[in-house]
Amino acid sequence: MTPRAADRARYDRATAHLDAPLAVVDLEAFDANAEDLVRRAGGKPVRVATKSVRCRALLERVLARDGFAGVMSFTLAESLWLARAGVDDVLLAYPSADRPGFGELAGDAKLAAAVTVMVDDVAQLDLIDAARAGGTEEVRVCLEMDTSLHLLGGRIRVGARRSPLRQPAELAELARSVVRRPGFRLVGLMAYEGHVAGVGDAVAGRPLRSRAVRLMQSAARRELAARRAAVVRAVRAVAPDLEFVNGGGTGSVQHTAAEDAVTEIAAGSGLFQPRLFDNYTSFSGRPAALFALPVVRRPGVGVVTVLGGGYPASGVAGRDRLPVPYLPEGLRYDPQEGPGEVQTPLLGSPADDLRIGDRVWFRHAKAGELCERFDTLHLVAGDRVTAAVPTYRGEGRTFL
């Protein structure tokens, strides 16, 4: 029996008493992935990206491990919810226009001490001030710098369009605006290199593209390390008591941790190891999060149909954004249909061994987005379900 076949047998035994569709997290794989992130971080704390987990029980599990400290949230409403639940270090990774949320933040000492908001424009400070609703608490602020790689004098850009602030002087100027402004305290700097951390450099069947990605990422790491260090020096000259400099992502943990200017690493997807993170030369993780769909039809030889399945991931539409049939090995989508909204036909010789009610196990393309489809994660240890824990959705929280 292959390791994957053994996993399938374990998951089928563990969930035999449950009806599919369902989602599981393999705790042994989850913990091994967490340990590997800490190892790659080389002693620098790992801040957990909540959008890649979206389950409070698993956030608590990983934060209880040595090497992890704090979370990186994705909306202000989520940040306040987590802080009220006892998370005392929440970095909001994106600017917000949630006026009621800023009113709550500025009016509550506990929330204001726990949550740090992201800015890259003075207009965002104006919005926060206008939303205070009489609240006088000091708002903790983190600046975000653009990490994209510019080539040919800026005519070619590689990387996400995030912050407009790129050069040390630009970040220092905004830092001065924060420091001079009553009601705000500058505590951090963030630089997320998504074109390095979130782009696989070993795509199966595409050797030329993979080599091009590796060359791009090597150049991007060198350029960013020098520019990030300069930005940190410029911002610290304005705010010497800066508490943290955050960088990285699952795909670049060890590279970013090697920079002296960076004090902490952000990561989250590596805990679940979704399919998009299979394509890296620098690390390998264990698939920890899977979902099972039941076989409901047998249309013919070499074909079964499962219920549901159309769970594409965000990003540029393409085959790499689709879940992948994982167990049993050897199943594939019908190219004329793909994964469907309410049913999905699957082709391949393993289909002939499946019966009505059997499960097909899938891996999602991305990490936390799986939890927007399921309200419960069944935690598997060995061949038993040891707990059933709610996702954000299961707690009635859909933040985006």
JOFENNOR-V165961 format. One record per backbone hydrogen bond with DSSP energy under -0.5 kcal/mol. NH is the residue of the N-H (numbers start at 1). CO is the residue of the C=O. If there is no record, write none. Layout:
nh:NH co:CO
nh:NH co:CO
//
This chain:
nh:6 co:2
nh:7 co:3
nh:8 co:4
nh:9 co:5
nh:10 co:6
nh:11 co:7
nh:12 co:8
nh:13 co:9
nh:14 co:10
nh:15 co:11
nh:16 co:13
nh:18 co:15
nh:21 co:292
nh:22 co:292
nh:24 co:290
nh:25 co:378
nh:26 co:288
nh:27 co:25
nh:27 co:380
nh:28 co:380
nh:30 co:26
nh:31 co:27
nh:32 co:28
nh:33 co:29
nh:34 co:30
nh:35 co:31
nh:36 co:32
nh:37 co:33
nh:38 co:34
nh:39 co:35
nh:40 co:36
nh:41 co:37
nh:42 co:38
nh:42 co:39
nh:43 co:38
nh:44 co:41
nh:45 co:263
nh:46 co:67
nh:47 co:45
nh:47 co:265
nh:48 co:46
nh:48 co:70
nh:49 co:267
nh:50 co:48
nh:50 co:72
nh:51 co:72
nh:52 co:49
nh:53 co:50
nh:54 co:50
nh:59 co:55
nh:60 co:56
nh:61 co:57
nh:62 co:58
nh:63 co:59
nh:64 co:60
nh:65 co:62
nh:68 co:65
nh:69 co:46
nh:71 co:89
nh:72 co:48
nh:73 co:71
nh:73 co:91
nh:79 co:75
nh:80 co:76
nh:81 co:77
nh:82 co:78
nh:83 co:79
nh:84 co:80
nh:85 co:81
nh:86 co:83
nh:87 co:82
nh:88 co:86
nh:90 co:114
nh:91 co:71
nh:91 co:89
nh:92 co:90
nh:92 co:116
nh:93 co:73
nh:93 co:91
nh:99 co:97
nh:102 co:98
nh:103 co:99
nh:104 co:100
nh:105 co:101
nh:106 co:102
nh:107 co:103
nh:108 co:105
nh:112 co:108
nh:113 co:109
nh:114 co:110
nh:115 co:111
nh:116 co:90
nh:117 co:140
nh:119 co:142
nh:124 co:121
nh:125 co:121
nh:126 co:122
nh:127 co:123
nh:128 co:124
nh:129 co:125
nh:130 co:126
nh:131 co:127
nh:131 co:128
nh:132 co:129
nh:135 co:132
nh:137 co:106
nh:139 co:183
nh:140 co:115
nh:140 co:138
nh:141 co:185
nh:142 co:117
nh:143 co:188
nh:144 co:119
nh:145 co:190
nh:146 co:165
nh:149 co:158
nh:150 co:148
nh:151 co:156
nh:154 co:151
nh:155 co:151
nh:155 co:152
nh:156 co:151
nh:158 co:149
nh:159 co:157
nh:162 co:160
nh:166 co:164
nh:170 co:167
nh:171 co:167
nh:172 co:168
nh:173 co:169
nh:174 co:170
nh:175 co:171
nh:176 co:172
nh:177 co:173
nh:178 co:174
nh:179 co:175
nh:180 co:176
nh:181 co:177
nh:181 co:178
nh:182 co:180
nh:184 co:181
nh:185 co:139
nh:187 co:141
nh:187 co:185
nh:188 co:141
nh:189 co:244
nh:190 co:143
nh:191 co:246
nh:193 co:191
nh:194 co:192
nh:196 co:193
nh:197 co:193
nh:198 co:194
nh:201 co:279
nh:202 co:279
nh:206 co:203
nh:210 co:206
nh:211 co:207
nh:212 co:208
nh:213 co:209
nh:214 co:210
nh:215 co:211
nh:216 co:212
nh:217 co:213
nh:218 co:214
nh:219 co:215
nh:220 co:216
nh:221 co:217
nh:222 co:218
nh:223 co:219
nh:224 co:220
nh:225 co:221
nh:226 co:222
nh:227 co:223
nh:228 co:224
nh:229 co:225
nh:230 co:226
nh:231 co:227
nh:232 co:228
nh:233 co:229
nh:234 co:230
nh:235 co:231
nh:236 co:232
nh:237 co:233
nh:238 co:234
nh:238 co:235
nh:239 co:235
nh:242 co:239
nh:243 co:187
nh:244 co:187
nh:246 co:189
nh:247 co:264
nh:248 co:191
nh:251 co:197
nh:252 co:249
nh:253 co:249
nh:253 co:250
nh:256 co:252
nh:257 co:253
nh:258 co:254
nh:259 co:256
nh:262 co:259
nh:263 co:245
nh:264 co:245
nh:265 co:45
nh:266 co:247
nh:267 co:47
nh:271 co:268
nh:272 co:268
nh:272 co:269
nh:273 co:269
nh:275 co:364
nh:276 co:365
nh:277 co:274
nh:278 co:275
nh:279 co:276
nh:280 co:278
nh:288 co:272
nh:289 co:272
nh:290 co:24
nh:290 co:288
nh:291 co:362
nh:292 co:22
nh:293 co:360
nh:295 co:358
nh:296 co:305
nh:297 co:305
nh:300 co:303
nh:303 co:300
nh:304 co:346
nh:305 co:297
nh:306 co:344
nh:307 co:294
nh:308 co:342
nh:310 co:340
nh:311 co:309
nh:313 co:321
nh:321 co:318
nh:322 co:319
nh:324 co:363
nh:326 co:361
nh:327 co:361
nh:331 co:328
nh:332 co:347
nh:334 co:345
nh:335 co:333
nh:337 co:334
nh:338 co:334
nh:344 co:306
nh:346 co:304
nh:347 co:332
nh:348 co:302
nh:351 co:348
nh:352 co:349
nh:353 co:350
nh:354 co:351
nh:357 co:295
nh:358 co:355
nh:360 co:293
nh:361 co:327
nh:362 co:291
nh:363 co:324
nh:370 co:367
nh:371 co:368
nh:372 co:369
nh:373 co:370
nh:374 co:370
nh:377 co:389
nh:378 co:23
nh:379 co:377
nh:379 co:387
nh:380 co:25
nh:380 co:378
nh:381 co:384
nh:384 co:381
nh:386 co:379
nh:386 co:384
nh:387 co:379
nh:389 co:377
nh:391 co:375
nh:392 co:54
nh:395 co:391
nh:395 co:392
nh:396 co:393
nh:397 co:392
nh:398 co:396
nh:399 co:397
//
